[in-house]
């Protein structure tokens, strides 16, 4: 990946979209700090300010570059199939 700007080559693809939340979250939990330069470079190219990770029945997690993570819980509702 060192020789190409995006995950799959020269063009931005769905692979880059899929990588966004994972890279952002990983860097927050265990900062790249030069250990993984390719991942850090891709994260920088994505220019993310924030991501929202869906956590299935546990809700969602908002991660912003500047700020603390915000957990958004799910609320049980009665759902009707139409």
VEXVEX-358544 format. One record per atom (N, C-alpha, C, O): x, y, z; residue in three letters; residue number from 1. Coordinates in nm, 4 decimals, always signed. Each point is the difference from the previous one (the first is absolute). Example, Ala and Ser with C-alpha at 12.3 -4.5 7.8 and 13.67 -1.06 7.14 Angstrom:
2
+----------+----------+----------+------+-----+
!     east !    north !       up ! rest !  nr !
+----------+----------+----------+------+-----+
!  +1.3190 !  -0.5690 !  +0.7800 !  ALA !   1 !
!  -0.0890 !  +0.1190 !  +0.0000 !  ALA !   1 !
!  +0.0900 !  +0.1200 !  +0.0000 !  ALA !   1 !
!  +0.1036 !  -0.0019 !  +0.0665 !  ALA !   1 !
!  -0.1386 !  +0.1069 !  -0.1385 !  SER !   2 !
!  +0.0820 !  +0.1190 !  +0.0060 !  SER !   2 !
!  -0.0770 !  +0.1090 !  +0.0730 !  SER !   2 !
!  +0.0509 !  +0.1108 !  +0.0169 !  SER !   2 !
+----------+----------+----------+------+-----+
//
This chain:
82
+----------+----------+----------+------+-----+
!     east !    north !       up ! rest !  nr !
+----------+----------+----------+------+-----+
!  +0.0810 !  -0.1187 !  +0.0000 !  UNK !   1 !
!  -0.0810 !  +0.1187 !  +0.0000 !  UNK !   1 !
!  +0.0861 !  +0.1263 !  +0.0000 !  UNK !   1 !
!  -0.0496 !  +0.1088 !  -0.0291 !  UNK !   1 !
!  +0.1763 !  -0.1224 !  +0.0610 !  UNK !   2 !
!  +0.0885 !  +0.1159 !  +0.0031 !  UNK !   2 !
!  +0.0109 !  +0.0669 !  -0.1367 !  UNK !   2 !
!  +0.0285 !  +0.1195 !  -0.0080 !  UNK !   2 !
!  -0.0507 !  -0.1944 !  -0.0989 !  UNK !   3 !
!  +0.0161 !  +0.0538 !  -0.1350 !  UNK !   3 !
!  -0.1305 !  +0.0461 !  -0.0622 !  UNK !   3 !
!  -0.0010 !  +0.0450 !  -0.1146 !  UNK !   3 !
!  -0.1091 !  -0.0553 !  +0.1877 !  UNK !   4 !
!  -0.1288 !  +0.0415 !  -0.0554 !  UNK !   4 !
!  -0.0743 !  +0.0850 !  +0.1036 !  UNK !   4 !
!  +0.0169 !  -0.0195 !  +0.1203 !  UNK !   4 !
!  -0.0984 !  +0.1130 !  -0.1673 !  UNK !   5 !
!  -0.0640 !  +0.0924 !  +0.0939 !  UNK !   5 !
!  -0.1204 !  -0.0573 !  +0.0741 !  UNK !   5 !
!  -0.0325 !  +0.0475 !  +0.1089 !  UNK !   5 !
!  -0.0331 !  -0.1461 !  -0.1636 !  UNK !   6 !
!  -0.1213 !  -0.0547 !  +0.0624 !  UNK !   6 !
!  +0.0135 !  -0.1506 !  +0.0179 !  UNK !   6 !
!  +0.0944 !  -0.0606 !  -0.0508 !  UNK !   6 !
!  -0.1866 !  +0.0015 !  +0.1215 !  UNK !   7 !
!  +0.0082 !  -0.1423 !  +0.0362 !  UNK !   7 !
!  +0.0127 !  -0.0914 !  -0.1223 !  UNK !   7 !
!  +0.0738 !  -0.0985 !  +0.0031 !  UNK !   7 !
!  -0.1461 !  +0.1316 !  -0.1107 !  UNK !   8 !
!  -0.0007 !  -0.0881 !  -0.1168 !  UNK !   8 !
!  +0.0779 !  +0.0559 !  -0.1192 !  UNK !   8 !
!  -0.0065 !  -0.0560 !  -0.1095 !  UNK !   8 !
!  +0.0786 !  +0.1634 !  +0.1291 !  UNK !   9 !
!  +0.0785 !  +0.0554 !  -0.1093 !  UNK !   9 !
!  -0.0135 !  +0.1503 !  -0.0101 !  UNK !   9 !
!  +0.0019 !  +0.0708 !  +0.1006 !  UNK !   9 !
!  -0.0154 !  -0.0228 !  -0.2229 !  UNK !  10 !
!  -0.0015 !  +0.1434 !  -0.0254 !  UNK !  10 !
!  -0.1339 !  +0.0677 !  +0.0178 !  UNK !  10 !
!  -0.0065 !  +0.1229 !  +0.0003 !  UNK !  10 !
!  -0.0998 !  -0.1981 !  +0.0144 !  UNK !  11 !
!  -0.1339 !  +0.0572 !  +0.0113 !  UNK !  11 !
!  -0.0607 !  -0.0290 !  +0.1365 !  UNK !  11 !
!  +0.0244 !  -0.1055 !  +0.0585 !  UNK !  11 !
!  -0.1030 !  +0.1989 !  -0.0086 !  UNK !  12 !
!  -0.0752 !  -0.0182 !  +0.1242 !  UNK !  12 !
!  -0.1149 !  -0.0969 !  -0.0282 !  UNK !  12 !
!  -0.0773 !  +0.0214 !  -0.0933 !  UNK !  12 !
!  +0.0654 !  -0.1288 !  +0.1740 !  UNK !  13 !
!  -0.1027 !  -0.1018 !  -0.0226 !  UNK !  13 !
!  -0.0761 !  -0.0297 !  +0.1290 !  UNK !  13 !
!  +0.0248 !  +0.0615 !  +0.1037 !  UNK !  13 !
!  -0.1165 !  -0.1553 !  -0.1117 !  UNK !  14 !
!  -0.0753 !  -0.0430 !  +0.1181 !  UNK !  14 !
!  +0.0922 !  -0.0604 !  +0.1057 !  UNK !  14 !
!  -0.0325 !  +0.0026 !  +0.1187 !  UNK !  14 !
!  +0.1453 !  -0.0562 !  -0.1595 !  UNK !  15 !
!  +0.0960 !  -0.0540 !  +0.0971 !  UNK !  15 !
!  +0.0491 !  +0.1110 !  +0.0930 !  UNK !  15 !
!  +0.0189 !  -0.0226 !  +0.1195 !  UNK !  15 !
!  +0.0014 !  +0.1414 !  -0.1742 !  UNK !  16 !
!  +0.0417 !  +0.1133 !  +0.0821 !  UNK !  16 !
!  -0.1133 !  +0.0443 !  +0.0922 !  UNK !  16 !
!  +0.0235 !  +0.0350 !  +0.1156 !  UNK !  16 !
!  -0.1460 !  -0.0367 !  -0.1671 !  UNK !  17 !
!  -0.1161 !  +0.0327 !  +0.0834 !  UNK !  17 !
!  -0.0112 !  -0.0984 !  +0.1165 !  UNK !  17 !
!  -0.0259 !  +0.0398 !  +0.1136 !  UNK !  17 !
!  +0.0452 !  -0.1657 !  -0.1422 !  UNK !  18 !
!  -0.0107 !  -0.1024 !  +0.1037 !  UNK !  18 !
!  +0.1120 !  +0.0134 !  +0.1029 !  UNK !  18 !
!  -0.0193 !  -0.0326 !  +0.1171 !  UNK !  18 !
!  +0.1342 !  +0.0796 !  -0.1593 !  UNK !  19 !
!  +0.1144 !  +0.0127 !  +0.0904 !  UNK !  19 !
!  -0.0121 !  +0.1202 !  +0.0931 !  UNK !  19 !
!  +0.0609 !  +0.0007 !  +0.1070 !  UNK !  19 !
!  -0.1375 !  +0.0999 !  -0.1452 !  UNK !  20 !
!  -0.0064 !  +0.1245 !  +0.0765 !  UNK !  20 !
!  -0.0268 !  -0.0192 !  +0.1492 !  UNK !  20 !
!  +0.0828 !  +0.0405 !  +0.0816 !  UNK !  20 !
!  -0.1956 !  -0.1009 !  -0.0429 !  UNK !  21 !
!  -0.0272 !  -0.0104 !  +0.1438 !  UNK !  21 !
!  +0.1044 !  -0.0813 !  +0.0754 !  UNK !  21 !
!  +0.0398 !  +0.0366 !  +0.1106 !  UNK !  21 !
!  +0.0039 !  -0.1456 !  -0.1699 !  UNK !  22 !
!  +0.0975 !  -0.0852 !  +0.0687 !  UNK !  22 !
!  +0.1323 !  +0.0724 !  +0.0216 !  UNK !  22 !
!  +0.0579 !  -0.0087 !  +0.1083 !  UNK !  22 !
!  -0.0091 !  +0.0801 !  -0.2095 !  UNK !  23 !
!  +0.1250 !  +0.0735 !  +0.0145 !  UNK !  23 !
!  -0.0123 !  +0.1107 !  +0.1033 !  UNK !  23 !
!  +0.0889 !  +0.0192 !  +0.0829 !  UNK !  23 !
!  -0.1992 !  +0.0531 !  -0.0885 !  UNK !  24 !
!  -0.0213 !  +0.1100 !  +0.0937 !  UNK !  24 !
!  -0.0034 !  -0.0520 !  +0.1427 !  UNK !  24 !
!  +0.0654 !  +0.0546 !  +0.0888 !  UNK !  24 !
!  -0.1422 !  -0.1602 !  -0.0679 !  UNK !  25 !
!  -0.0137 !  -0.0586 !  +0.1342 !  UNK !  25 !
!  +0.1331 !  -0.0590 !  +0.0478 !  UNK !  25 !
!  +0.0400 !  +0.0207 !  +0.1145 !  UNK !  25 !
!  +0.0266 !  -0.0924 !  -0.2009 !  UNK !  26 !
!  +0.1272 !  -0.0620 !  +0.0373 !  UNK !  26 !
!  +0.1026 !  +0.1045 !  +0.0420 !  UNK !  26 !
!  +0.0737 !  -0.0197 !  +0.0967 !  UNK !  26 !
!  -0.0692 !  +0.1302 !  -0.1692 !  UNK !  27 !
!  +0.0953 !  +0.1050 !  +0.0332 !  UNK !  27 !
!  -0.0340 !  +0.0659 !  +0.1334 !  UNK !  27 !
!  +0.0895 !  +0.0453 !  +0.0714 !  UNK !  27 !
!  -0.2179 !  -0.0398 !  -0.0375 !  UNK !  28 !
!  -0.0405 !  +0.0569 !  +0.1296 !  UNK !  28 !
!  +0.0354 !  -0.0939 !  +0.1144 !  UNK !  28 !
!  +0.0433 !  +0.0450 !  +0.1061 !  UNK !  28 !
!  -0.0612 !  -0.1743 !  -0.1266 !  UNK !  29 !
!  +0.0248 !  -0.0984 !  +0.1057 !  UNK !  29 !
!  +0.1495 !  -0.0258 !  +0.0184 !  UNK !  29 !
!  +0.0501 !  -0.0034 !  +0.1124 !  UNK !  29 !
!  +0.0189 !  -0.0144 !  -0.2221 !  UNK !  30 !
!  +0.1448 !  -0.0289 !  +0.0012 !  UNK !  30 !
!  +0.0640 !  +0.0857 !  -0.1089 !  UNK !  30 !
!  +0.0167 !  -0.0454 !  -0.1131 !  UNK !  30 !
!  +0.0195 !  +0.1707 !  +0.1474 !  UNK !  31 !
!  +0.0510 !  +0.0936 !  -0.1020 !  UNK !  31 !
!  +0.1118 !  -0.0602 !  -0.0860 !  UNK !  31 !
!  +0.0896 !  -0.0684 !  +0.0495 !  UNK !  31 !
!  -0.0983 !  +0.0963 !  -0.1790 !  UNK !  32 !
!  +0.0950 !  -0.0560 !  -0.0949 !  UNK !  32 !
!  +0.1431 !  +0.0452 !  +0.0293 !  UNK !  32 !
!  +0.0921 !  -0.0814 !  -0.0079 !  UNK !  32 !
!  -0.0710 !  +0.2089 !  +0.0414 !  UNK !  33 !
!  +0.1289 !  +0.0549 !  +0.0406 !  UNK !  33 !
!  +0.1186 !  -0.0554 !  -0.0778 !  UNK !  33 !
!  +0.1000 !  -0.0394 !  +0.0600 !  UNK !  33 !
!  -0.1091 !  +0.0358 !  -0.1898 !  UNK !  34 !
!  +0.1112 !  -0.0436 !  -0.0821 !  UNK !  34 !
!  +0.0189 !  -0.1498 !  -0.0117 !  UNK !  34 !
!  +0.0843 !  -0.0455 !  -0.0773 !  UNK !  34 !
!  -0.1614 !  -0.0326 !  +0.1528 !  UNK !  35 !
!  +0.0170 !  -0.1458 !  -0.0071 !  UNK !  35 !
!  -0.0607 !  -0.0585 !  -0.1262 !  UNK !  35 !
!  +0.0510 !  -0.0983 !  -0.0537 !  UNK !  35 !
!  -0.1572 !  +0.1566 !  +0.0071 !  UNK !  36 !
!  -0.0670 !  -0.0470 !  -0.1213 !  UNK !  36 !
!  -0.0166 !  +0.1183 !  -0.0951 !  UNK !  36 !
!  -0.1088 !  +0.0565 !  -0.0105 !  UNK !  36 !
!  +0.2157 !  -0.0193 !  -0.0583 !  UNK !  37 !
!  -0.0041 !  +0.1203 !  -0.0831 !  UNK !  37 !
!  -0.1023 !  -0.0052 !  -0.1132 !  UNK !  37 !
!  -0.0576 !  +0.1032 !  -0.0344 !  UNK !  37 !
!  +0.0336 !  -0.2193 !  -0.0237 !  UNK !  38 !
!  -0.0974 !  -0.0090 !  -0.1087 !  UNK !  38 !
!  -0.1415 !  +0.0250 !  +0.0511 !  UNK !  38 !
!  -0.0776 !  +0.0703 !  -0.0647 !  UNK !  38 !
!  +0.0438 !  -0.1270 !  +0.1793 !  UNK !  39 !
!  -0.1326 !  +0.0230 !  +0.0576 !  UNK !  39 !
!  -0.0154 !  +0.1461 !  +0.0401 !  UNK !  39 !
!  -0.1057 !  +0.0596 !  -0.0208 !  UNK !  39 !
!  +0.2100 !  -0.0024 !  +0.0778 !  UNK !  40 !
!  -0.0044 !  +0.1410 !  +0.0393 !  UNK !  40 !
!  -0.0173 !  +0.0894 !  -0.1223 !  UNK !  40 !
!  -0.0748 !  +0.0976 !  +0.0050 !  UNK !  40 !
!  +0.1433 !  -0.1300 !  -0.1147 !  UNK !  41 !
!  -0.0102 !  +0.0791 !  -0.1226 !  UNK !  41 !
!  -0.1406 !  -0.0079 !  -0.0590 !  UNK !  41 !
!  -0.0544 !  +0.1012 !  -0.0442 !  UNK !  41 !
!  -0.0045 !  -0.2206 !  +0.0432 !  UNK !  42 !
!  -0.1354 !  -0.0147 !  -0.0513 !  UNK !  42 !
!  -0.0981 !  +0.0772 !  +0.0867 !  UNK !  42 !
!  -0.0880 !  +0.0683 !  -0.0524 !  UNK !  42 !
!  +0.1014 !  -0.0780 !  +0.1828 !  UNK !  43 !
!  -0.0878 !  +0.0740 !  +0.0909 !  UNK !  43 !
!  +0.0127 !  +0.1505 !  -0.0242 !  UNK !  43 !
!  -0.1002 !  +0.0716 !  +0.0016 !  UNK !  43 !
!  +0.2211 !  -0.0240 !  -0.0238 !  UNK !  44 !
!  +0.0214 !  +0.1425 !  -0.0273 !  UNK !  44 !
!  -0.0662 !  +0.0406 !  -0.1311 !  UNK !  44 !
!  -0.0613 !  +0.1065 !  -0.0072 !  UNK !  44 !
!  +0.0725 !  -0.1899 !  -0.0977 !  UNK !  45 !
!  -0.0612 !  +0.0311 !  -0.1294 !  UNK !  45 !
!  -0.1516 !  +0.0029 !  +0.0079 !  UNK !  45 !
!  -0.0645 !  +0.0727 !  -0.0757 !  UNK !  45 !
!  +0.0070 !  -0.1500 !  +0.1656 !  UNK !  46 !
!  -0.1460 !  -0.0031 !  +0.0135 !  UNK !  46 !
!  -0.0541 !  +0.1291 !  +0.0621 !  UNK !  46 !
!  -0.1185 !  +0.0302 !  -0.0139 !  UNK !  46 !
!  +0.2042 !  +0.0458 !  +0.0821 !  UNK !  47 !
!  -0.0360 !  +0.1280 !  +0.0591 !  UNK !  47 !
!  -0.1245 !  -0.0078 !  +0.0877 !  UNK !  47 !
!  -0.0878 !  +0.0858 !  -0.0091 !  UNK !  47 !
!  +0.0797 !  -0.1871 !  +0.0930 !  UNK !  48 !
!  -0.1165 !  -0.0193 !  +0.0852 !  UNK !  48 !
!  +0.0036 !  +0.0926 !  +0.1203 !  UNK !  48 !
!  +0.1041 !  +0.0168 !  +0.0636 !  UNK !  48 !
!  -0.2165 !  +0.0422 !  -0.0335 !  UNK !  49 !
!  -0.0159 !  +0.0771 !  +0.1230 !  UNK !  49 !
!  -0.0719 !  -0.0845 !  +0.1048 !  UNK !  49 !
!  +0.0201 !  +0.0175 !  +0.1202 !  UNK !  49 !
!  -0.1044 !  -0.1097 !  -0.1679 !  UNK !  50 !
!  -0.0769 !  -0.0848 !  +0.0915 !  UNK !  50 !
!  -0.0511 !  -0.1218 !  -0.0753 !  UNK !  50 !
!  -0.0115 !  +0.0012 !  -0.1225 !  UNK !  50 !
!  -0.0190 !  -0.1063 !  +0.1977 !  UNK !  51 !
!  -0.0664 !  -0.1174 !  -0.0553 !  UNK !  51 !
!  -0.1036 !  -0.0478 !  +0.1004 !  UNK !  51 !
!  +0.0092 !  +0.0275 !  +0.1196 !  UNK !  51 !
!  -0.1072 !  -0.0989 !  -0.1706 !  UNK !  52 !
!  -0.0992 !  -0.0646 !  +0.0852 !  UNK !  52 !
!  +0.0096 !  -0.1495 !  -0.0253 !  UNK !  52 !
!  -0.0148 !  -0.0461 !  -0.1132 !  UNK !  52 !
!  +0.0397 !  -0.0288 !  +0.2192 !  UNK !  53 !
!  +0.0050 !  -0.1459 !  -0.0090 !  UNK !  53 !
!  -0.1321 !  -0.0546 !  +0.0499 !  UNK !  53 !
!  -0.0440 !  +0.0339 !  +0.1099 !  UNK !  53 !
!  -0.0193 !  -0.1175 !  -0.1891 !  UNK !  54 !
!  -0.1225 !  -0.0647 !  +0.0476 !  UNK !  54 !
!  +0.0401 !  -0.1231 !  +0.0806 !  UNK !  54 !
!  +0.0899 !  -0.0750 !  -0.0380 !  UNK !  54 !
!  -0.1583 !  +0.0565 !  +0.1495 !  UNK !  55 !
!  +0.0345 !  -0.1068 !  +0.0932 !  UNK !  55 !
!  -0.1153 !  -0.0980 !  +0.0185 !  UNK !  55 !
!  -0.0222 !  -0.0517 !  +0.1095 !  UNK !  55 !
!  -0.0504 !  +0.0270 !  -0.2176 !  UNK !  56 !
!  -0.1115 !  -0.0947 !  +0.0018 !  UNK !  56 !
!  -0.0978 !  +0.0366 !  +0.1112 !  UNK !  56 !
!  -0.0433 !  +0.1151 !  +0.0065 !  UNK !  56 !
!  +0.0083 !  -0.2055 !  +0.0782 !  UNK !  57 !
!  -0.0997 !  +0.0260 !  +0.1042 !  UNK !  57 !
!  +0.0531 !  +0.0898 !  +0.1121 !  UNK !  57 !
!  -0.0742 !  +0.0394 !  +0.0899 !  UNK !  57 !
!  +0.2035 !  -0.0081 !  -0.0968 !  UNK !  58 !
!  +0.0609 !  +0.0834 !  +0.1034 !  UNK !  58 !
!  -0.0014 !  +0.1485 !  -0.0371 !  UNK !  58 !
!  +0.0504 !  +0.0828 !  +0.0758 !  UNK !  58 !
!  -0.1067 !  -0.0490 !  -0.1898 !  UNK !  59 !
!  -0.0116 !  +0.1391 !  -0.0395 !  UNK !  59 !
!  +0.1064 !  +0.0421 !  -0.0991 !  UNK !  59 !
!  +0.0287 !  -0.0706 !  -0.0966 !  UNK !  59 !
!  +0.0293 !  +0.1872 !  +0.1220 !  UNK !  60 !
!  +0.1020 !  +0.0553 !  -0.0888 !  UNK !  60 !
!  +0.1039 !  +0.0733 !  +0.0835 !  UNK !  60 !
!  -0.0226 !  +0.0324 !  +0.1165 !  UNK !  60 !
!  +0.1368 !  -0.0072 !  -0.1789 !  UNK !  61 !
!  +0.1075 !  +0.0711 !  +0.0668 !  UNK !  61 !
!  +0.0474 !  +0.1103 !  -0.0935 !  UNK !  61 !
!  +0.0422 !  -0.0268 !  -0.1125 !  UNK !  61 !
!  -0.0493 !  +0.1508 !  +0.1595 !  UNK !  62 !
!  +0.0484 !  +0.1149 !  -0.0756 !  UNK !  62 !
!  +0.1415 !  +0.0291 !  +0.0454 !  UNK !  62 !
!  +0.0249 !  +0.0223 !  +0.1185 !  UNK !  62 !
!  +0.0682 !  -0.0225 !  -0.2135 !  UNK !  63 !
!  +0.1396 !  +0.0317 !  +0.0278 !  UNK !  63 !
!  +0.0381 !  +0.1234 !  -0.0808 !  UNK !  63 !
!  -0.0132 !  +0.0017 !  -0.1224 !  UNK !  63 !
!  +0.0601 !  +0.1006 !  +0.1911 !  UNK !  64 !
!  +0.0447 !  +0.1213 !  -0.0657 !  UNK !  64 !
!  +0.1493 !  +0.0169 !  +0.0225 !  UNK !  64 !
!  +0.0534 !  -0.0446 !  +0.1016 !  UNK !  64 !
!  +0.0143 !  +0.1094 !  -0.1966 !  UNK !  65 !
!  +0.1436 !  +0.0206 !  +0.0140 !  UNK !  65 !
!  +0.0315 !  +0.0737 !  +0.1292 !  UNK !  65 !
!  +0.0925 !  -0.0369 !  +0.0723 !  UNK !  65 !
!  -0.1673 !  +0.1379 !  -0.0444 !  UNK !  66 !
!  +0.0183 !  +0.0783 !  +0.1216 !  UNK !  66 !
!  -0.1206 !  -0.0246 !  +0.0895 !  UNK !  66 !
!  -0.1087 !  +0.0506 !  -0.0282 !  UNK !  66 !
!  +0.1252 !  -0.1250 !  +0.1324 !  UNK !  67 !
!  -0.1110 !  -0.0234 !  +0.0910 !  UNK !  67 !
!  -0.0059 !  -0.1431 !  +0.0471 !  UNK !  67 !
!  +0.0682 !  -0.0883 !  -0.0521 !  UNK !  67 !
!  -0.1509 !  +0.0680 !  +0.1512 !  UNK !  68 !
!  -0.0172 !  -0.1327 !  +0.0578 !  UNK !  68 !
!  -0.1023 !  -0.0798 !  -0.0802 !  UNK !  68 !
!  -0.0901 !  +0.0578 !  -0.0607 !  UNK !  68 !
!  +0.1036 !  -0.1906 !  +0.0602 !  UNK !  69 !
!  -0.1004 !  -0.0840 !  -0.0668 !  UNK !  69 !
!  -0.1371 !  +0.0175 !  +0.0656 !  UNK !  69 !
!  -0.0111 !  +0.0148 !  +0.1217 !  UNK !  69 !
!  -0.0923 !  -0.0168 !  -0.2048 !  UNK !  70 !
!  -0.1363 !  +0.0141 !  +0.0496 !  UNK !  70 !
!  -0.0771 !  -0.1265 !  -0.0357 !  UNK !  70 !
!  -0.0168 !  -0.0318 !  -0.1177 !  UNK !  70 !
!  -0.0299 !  -0.0399 !  +0.2192 !  UNK !  71 !
!  -0.0809 !  -0.1205 !  -0.0223 !  UNK !  71 !
!  -0.1462 !  +0.0408 !  -0.0135 !  UNK !  71 !
!  -0.0520 !  +0.0768 !  +0.0809 !  UNK !  71 !
!  -0.0125 !  -0.1285 !  -0.1828 !  UNK !  72 !
!  -0.1420 !  +0.0255 !  -0.0232 !  UNK !  72 !
!  -0.0715 !  -0.1340 !  +0.0112 !  UNK !  72 !
!  +0.0099 !  -0.0826 !  -0.0908 !  UNK !  72 !
!  -0.0822 !  +0.0594 !  +0.2012 !  UNK !  73 !
!  -0.0641 !  -0.1304 !  +0.0191 !  UNK !  73 !
!  -0.1203 !  -0.0190 !  -0.0921 !  UNK !  73 !
!  -0.0595 !  +0.0964 !  -0.0482 !  UNK !  73 !
!  +0.0263 !  -0.2210 !  +0.0257 !  UNK !  74 !
!  -0.1226 !  -0.0285 !  -0.0736 !  UNK !  74 !
!  -0.1168 !  +0.0046 !  +0.0972 !  UNK !  74 !
!  +0.0162 !  -0.0174 !  +0.1208 !  UNK !  74 !
!  -0.1325 !  +0.0410 !  -0.1759 !  UNK !  75 !
!  -0.1219 !  +0.0029 !  +0.0800 !  UNK !  75 !
!  -0.0923 !  -0.1077 !  -0.0553 !  UNK !  75 !
!  -0.0347 !  +0.0017 !  -0.1181 !  UNK !  75 !
!  -0.0047 !  -0.0948 !  +0.2036 !  UNK !  76 !
!  -0.0887 !  -0.1076 !  -0.0448 !  UNK !  76 !
!  -0.1350 !  +0.0577 !  -0.0382 !  UNK !  76 !
!  -0.0573 !  +0.0808 !  +0.0731 !  UNK !  76 !
!  +0.0081 !  -0.1223 !  -0.1866 !  UNK !  77 !
!  -0.1309 !  +0.0427 !  -0.0486 !  UNK !  77 !
!  -0.0728 !  -0.1202 !  -0.0556 !  UNK !  77 !
!  +0.0609 !  -0.0989 !  -0.0408 !  UNK !  77 !
!  -0.1894 !  +0.1093 !  +0.0400 !  UNK !  78 !
!  -0.0793 !  -0.1045 !  -0.0611 !  UNK !  78 !
!  -0.0060 !  +0.0282 !  -0.1494 !  UNK !  78 !
!  -0.0388 !  +0.1092 !  -0.0416 !  UNK !  78 !
!  +0.0769 !  -0.2073 !  -0.0383 !  UNK !  79 !
!  +0.0074 !  +0.0186 !  -0.1442 !  UNK !  79 !
!  -0.1055 !  -0.0860 !  -0.0666 !  UNK !  79 !
!  -0.0181 !  -0.1164 !  +0.0356 !  UNK !  79 !
!  -0.0500 !  +0.1729 !  -0.1303 !  UNK !  80 !
!  -0.1028 !  -0.0719 !  -0.0748 !  UNK !  80 !
!  +0.0456 !  -0.0189 !  -0.1436 !  UNK !  80 !
!  +0.0471 !  +0.0940 !  -0.0639 !  UNK !  80 !
!  -0.0608 !  -0.2122 !  +0.0149 !  UNK !  81 !
!  +0.0324 !  -0.0265 !  -0.1376 !  UNK !  81 !
!  -0.1194 !  +0.0382 !  -0.0863 !  UNK !  81 !
!  -0.1137 !  -0.0326 !  +0.0342 !  UNK !  81 !
!  +0.1372 !  +0.1002 !  -0.1437 !  UNK !  82 !
!  -0.1114 !  +0.0414 !  -0.0876 !  UNK !  82 !
!  -0.0044 !  -0.0808 !  -0.1257 !  UNK !  82 !
!  -0.0871 !  +0.0217 !  -0.0842 !  UNK !  82 !
+----------+----------+----------+------+-----+
//
